[in-house]
């Protein structure tokens, strides 16, 4: 799968990166769903349960989080808004590392 760069100057690098991350998260979700379908086709209940309980639930949360970031970046625009969003992410990462 090829991804081109931002086509126009209106979209900033941060927004483009988050949109790309969102598309990759969605692709990962689709692949997990197809793996789940294969397991269901072969009546592998343990694999289906593992995929549903461990992988798909986590993937849905990741998609939701990245989609919220994309939405926030669209609202703030370029410049100072992206800088403040970057600071927000930095604090979030530092807070998660400390916990």
TORMI-351804 format. One record per residue (C-alpha): residue number from 1; y, z, x. Coordinates in steps of 0.05 Angstrom, whole numbers, plus 5000, padded with zeros to 4 digits. Each point is the difference from the previous one (the first is absolute). Layout:
residues N
  seq    py    pz    px
  NUM     Y     Z     X
...
***
This chain:
residues 99
  seq    py    pz    px
    1  5000  5000  5000
    2  5066  4979  5030
    3  5066  5034  4986
    4  5064  4966  5016
    5  5063  5036  5020
    6  5056  5016  4953
    7  5025  4933  4972
    8  5072  5021  4991
    9  5049  5049  5030
   10  5007  5039  4935
   11  4935  5038  5009
   12  5002  5050  5057
   13  4944  5012  5050
   14  4982  5068  4970
   15  4992  4972  4930
   16  4960  4941  5026
   17  4955  5047  5039
   18  4988  5045  4940
   19  4985  4940  4955
   20  4950  4975  5052
   21  4969  5069  5003
   22  4995  5002  4924
   23  4965  4932  4998
   24  4951  5024  5053
   25  4985  5064  4961
   26  4988  4958  4938
   27  4954  4954  5039
   28  4961  5060  5026
   29  4993  5025  4928
   30  4973  4933  4978
   31  4949  5000  5056
   32  4978  5071  4982
   33  4993  4978  4927
   34  4956  4942  5020
   35  4958  5047  5043
   36  4993  5046  4940
   37  4978  4940  4958
   38  4946  4983  5051
   39  4975  5071  4999
   40  5000  5001  4924
   41  4962  4934  4999
   42  4946  5030  5044
   43  4998  5065  4959
   44  5023  5042  5059
   45  5030  5059  4962
   46  5013  5041  5063
   47  5041  4944  5032
   48  5038  4989  4935
   49  5016  5074  4996
   50  5022  5003  5072
   51  5045  4940  4993
   52  5030  5026  4935
   53  5009  5072  5023
   54  5021  4991  5072
   55  5028  4931  5012
   56  5029  4972  4935
   57  5037  5063  4980
   58  5032  5004  5069
   59  5017  4927  4999
   60  5035  5006  4932
   61  5043  5056  5027
   62  5018  4958  5061
   63  5020  4941  4956
   64  5042  5045  4956
   65  5036  5031  5060
   66  5015  4933  5034
   67  5023  4970  4934
   68  5049  5058  4992
   69  5026  4986  5070
   70  5010  4927  4984
   71  5038  5019  4937
   72  5044  5048  5038
   73  5015  4950  5055
   74  5019  4948  4948
   75  5050  5049  4970
   76  5032  5023  5065
   77  5011  4931  5029
   78  5012  4989  5074
   79  5041  5041  5049
   80  5011  5075  4990
   81  4950  5003  4943
   82  4944  4976  5045
   83  5021  5049  5053
   84  4997  5058  4951
   85  4933  4975  4974
   86  4974  4999  5071
   87  5023  5072  5010
   88  4964  5019  4935
   89  4935  4969  5025
   90  5009  5034  5068
   91  5008  5068  4967
   92  4940  4987  4956
   93  4956  4982  5059
   94  5025  5060  5040
   95  4986  5045  4941
   96  4930  4973  4991
   97  4986  5008  5075
   98  5023  5072  4999
   99  4956  5017  4940
***
